[in-house]
Amino acid sequence: MKIDWDSFDRGVFLVNVLGIIYDSKTKKIIIGLRKKDPYVRTLSWTLPGGRPGYSKDFENYLRLEVKKKTNLKIKINKVIFAKTYPKKRKFLSIYYLAEPLNAGKEKAGEKFTELKWVRISEVNKYFAPSFTSLHPTLMDFLNQLGDKK
């Protein structure tokens, strides 16, 4: 079924759930590399996640997507941010803070060609200025997370 997006003036979004998977021992988050994405050609490094289905809670789909893409099991702590994109207002991304339950067992899977644990101070060099550049509110959250002892 093809949706005529122009027939809606509000309230209909393509939702994506993303995990900020933070390992408090190493003070790093995990990111994945996507190459040749058929939908977003400029996509490169991104946070793990994906589109949720309709039959379960978003958190269940986030766990499933993270497992498929990274082989990590996660504990979801809370929603930290949601945003639309200036040029693609119909896309809604919801970011969750999560922690790995089996760190060290990560392995690039579905759509990811590489995984990397990065320090908060290094995040921007992987994301900016790509399509997945991180919103200032999200960066503020990450910086506060990185400052915690």
C-alpha positions in Angstrom: 0.0 0.0 0.0 1.4 3.4 -1.0 0.6 6.2 1.3 -0.2 9.6 -0.1 1.7 11.7 2.5 0.5 14.9 1.0 -3.0 14.1 1.9 -2.1 14.4 5.6 -1.4 17.7 7.2 -0.4 16.3 10.6 -0.3 13.2 12.8 1.1 10.6 10.5 4.8 9.7 10.9 7.3 7.0 9.8 8.7 6.0 13.2 12.2 4.8 13.9 13.4 3.7 17.4 17.1 4.1 18.2 19.2 3.0 21.1 21.9 5.0 22.8 23.6 2.0 24.2 25.9 3.3 26.9 28.5 1.1 28.6 29.0 2.8 32.0 32.2 0.8 32.6 34.0 2.1 29.5 31.9 5.3 29.1 31.3 4.5 25.4 28.3 4.1 23.2 28.1 1.7 20.3 27.5 2.9 16.7 27.2 1.0 13.5 28.4 1.6 9.9 25.8 1.3 7.1 27.0 1.5 3.5 24.9 1.9 0.4 21.6 2.4 2.2 18.8 2.2 -0.4 16.7 4.8 1.4 19.2 7.3 2.7 22.3 7.5 0.4 24.2 9.8 2.8 23.8 7.5 5.8 27.0 6.1 7.2 27.5 5.8 11.0 24.3 5.5 13.0 22.9 4.3 16.2 21.3 0.8 16.2 17.6 0.6 15.9 14.9 0.4 13.3 11.2 0.7 12.5 8.8 -0.8 15.0 5.9 -3.0 14.0 2.4 -2.7 15.2 1.9 -5.8 17.4 4.3 -5.0 20.3 5.6 -2.0 22.3 8.4 0.1 20.8 10.8 -1.1 23.4 10.3 -4.7 22.3 11.1 -3.7 18.8 14.2 -1.8 19.8 15.5 -4.8 21.7 14.9 -7.0 18.6 16.5 -4.5 16.2 19.5 -4.0 18.4 20.0 -7.8 18.7 19.7 -8.3 14.9 22.2 -5.4 14.2 24.7 -5.8 17.0 24.1 -9.2 18.7 23.7 -7.2 22.0 21.0 -7.8 24.6 20.0 -4.5 26.2 18.2 -3.1 29.2 16.2 -0.1 28.2 16.3 2.7 30.8 14.1 5.5 29.4 13.1 7.6 26.4 15.5 10.5 26.2 14.6 12.4 23.0 12.3 12.4 20.0 12.7 14.5 16.8 11.6 15.0 13.3 14.0 16.1 10.5 14.0 19.5 8.9 13.9 18.2 5.4 11.8 15.1 6.2 9.3 16.1 8.7 7.3 12.9 8.3 10.2 10.9 9.8 10.1 10.6 13.6 13.0 9.2 15.6 12.6 8.2 19.2 15.9 7.8 21.1 16.2 5.5 24.1 18.9 5.2 26.7 19.9 1.6 27.1 22.8 -0.4 28.6 24.4 -3.6 27.2 23.8 -6.8 29.1 26.4 -8.8 27.1 29.1 -6.2 26.2 32.0 -7.9 24.5 29.6 -10.2 22.5 28.8 -7.5 19.8 29.0 -8.5 16.2 27.9 -6.5 13.1 24.6 -7.9 11.7 21.7 -6.9 9.6 22.6 -3.7 7.5 25.7 -2.9 9.6 29.1 -3.6 8.1 31.1 -2.5 11.2 30.5 -1.7 14.9 32.5 0.6 17.0 32.4 1.6 20.7 33.2 5.4 20.8 33.7 7.9 23.6 31.1 10.7 23.9 33.8 13.2 23.0 34.4 11.3 19.7 30.7 11.0 18.6 30.5 14.1 16.4 33.4 13.1 14.2 31.4 10.0 13.1 28.0 11.7 12.7 28.4 15.2 11.4 27.6 16.4 8.8 25.9 13.2 7.6 22.1 12.6 7.5 22.4 11.2 11.0 24.1 14.2 12.6 23.0 14.4 16.2 20.6 17.1 17.4 22.1 19.6 19.9 19.7 18.4 22.6 20.8 14.8 22.1 24.5 15.9 22.2 23.8 17.8 25.5 22.4 14.6 27.0 25.4 12.6 25.8 27.8 15.1 27.2 26.1 15.0 30.6 26.2 11.2 30.4 29.9 11.2 29.6 30.6 13.5 32.5 29.1 11.2 35.1 31.6 9.4 37.3 
